[in-house]
Amino acid sequence: MWMRGVRGATCATANSKEAIIETTKQMLQRIIVENDMQPDEIASAFFSTTRDLNAEFPAIAARQLGWTDVPLMCMHEMEVPGALPQCVRVMVHWNTDKRPNQIRHIYINGAEKLRPDLVREG
């Protein structure tokens, strides 16, 4: 078994608790389903938001999905001119037997432009 990184990103529709949790939960659910991931396989996860999102911690979405024993951390992303606004990113550290090329990274809701090379249809 190896520890692998799984990336994801999404854009919130607003700087509100509801929008941040909803869009983060949607991204995490896709990561879980498309990688056949179980909460006890997750070592930790780091969430970042652009500075225009500060109404809620995106890690709350993970807690609501059952990641109660997973260490989670939230932070702000670097402020880079022209960067994608209202963006939530995640790096999940996952214990798995999957090879790196078998992992599905999830970029949705406008965040696809961050890593078009990783976006897969379906």
C-alpha positions in Angstrom: 0.0 0.0 0.0 1.2 3.5 -0.8 0.2 7.0 0.2 -1.0 8.9 -2.8 -2.1 12.4 -3.3 -5.5 13.1 -4.8 -6.2 16.6 -6.0 -9.4 18.5 -6.5 -10.7 22.0 -7.1 -14.0 23.7 -7.5 -15.4 27.2 -7.6 -18.0 28.4 -5.1 -20.9 30.5 -6.4 -20.6 32.9 -3.4 -18.7 33.7 -0.3 -21.3 32.1 2.0 -21.2 29.1 4.4 -23.8 27.3 2.2 -21.9 27.8 -1.1 -18.5 26.8 0.3 -19.9 23.7 2.0 -22.1 22.7 -0.9 -19.4 23.0 -3.6 -16.7 21.4 -1.4 -19.0 18.5 -0.6 -19.8 18.0 -4.3 -16.1 17.9 -5.1 -15.3 15.5 -2.3 -18.2 13.2 -3.2 -16.8 12.9 -6.8 -13.3 12.2 -5.4 -14.7 9.5 -3.2 -16.9 7.8 -5.8 -14.5 8.0 -8.7 -11.6 6.6 -6.7 -13.6 4.1 -4.6 -12.2 5.7 -1.5 -13.1 4.8 2.1 -12.8 7.3 5.1 -10.4 4.9 7.0 -8.0 5.0 4.0 -7.6 8.8 4.2 -4.5 9.8 6.1 -5.1 13.6 6.0 -6.4 16.4 3.8 -5.4 20.0 3.2 -7.9 22.5 1.9 -7.1 25.9 0.5 -9.4 28.8 -0.6 -8.7 31.9 -2.4 -8.8 34.9 -0.1 -12.3 35.9 -1.4 -13.7 32.8 0.3 -13.7 33.2 4.1 -17.3 32.6 5.2 -16.6 28.9 6.3 -14.0 26.3 6.6 -14.2 23.9 3.6 -13.2 21.0 5.9 -16.6 21.1 7.4 -17.9 19.5 4.2 -15.5 16.6 4.8 -16.7 16.2 8.4 -20.3 16.1 7.1 -19.3 13.2 4.8 -18.0 11.2 7.7 -14.3 12.1 7.8 -14.5 12.5 11.6 -11.1 10.8 12.4 -9.2 12.4 9.5 -6.8 15.2 10.3 -7.9 18.2 8.2 -6.4 21.7 7.7 -7.6 24.8 5.9 -5.6 27.7 4.6 -5.6 30.5 2.0 -4.1 30.1 -1.4 -1.4 32.5 -2.6 -2.7 35.7 -4.1 -1.5 35.5 -7.7 -2.7 38.2 -10.2 -5.3 36.8 -12.6 -5.8 33.6 -10.6 -9.1 31.9 -10.6 -11.4 33.5 -8.0 -13.7 31.8 -5.4 -11.7 28.6 -5.7 -11.6 25.7 -3.1 -8.7 23.3 -3.6 -8.0 20.0 -1.8 -5.0 17.6 -1.5 -6.1 14.3 0.0 -3.4 12.0 1.3 -4.8 8.5 0.6 -3.5 5.0 1.5 -4.2 2.9 -1.6 -2.9 0.1 -3.8 -3.8 2.2 -6.9 -1.0 3.3 -9.2 -0.6 7.1 -9.8 -2.1 6.8 -13.3 -5.2 5.1 -11.9 -6.1 8.0 -9.6 -8.9 10.4 -10.7 -8.3 14.0 -9.8 -11.5 16.1 -9.8 -11.7 19.6 -11.2 -15.3 21.0 -11.5 -17.5 24.1 -11.5 -15.0 26.2 -13.5 -11.9 24.9 -11.9 -11.2 22.6 -14.9 -9.0 25.4 -16.4 -6.5 24.9 -13.5 -5.5 21.4 -14.8 -7.2 20.6 -18.1 -4.7 17.8 -18.5 -6.3 15.9 -15.6 -10.0 16.5 -16.5 -11.7 13.4 -17.7 -15.2 13.1 -19.1 -17.7 11.1 -17.2 
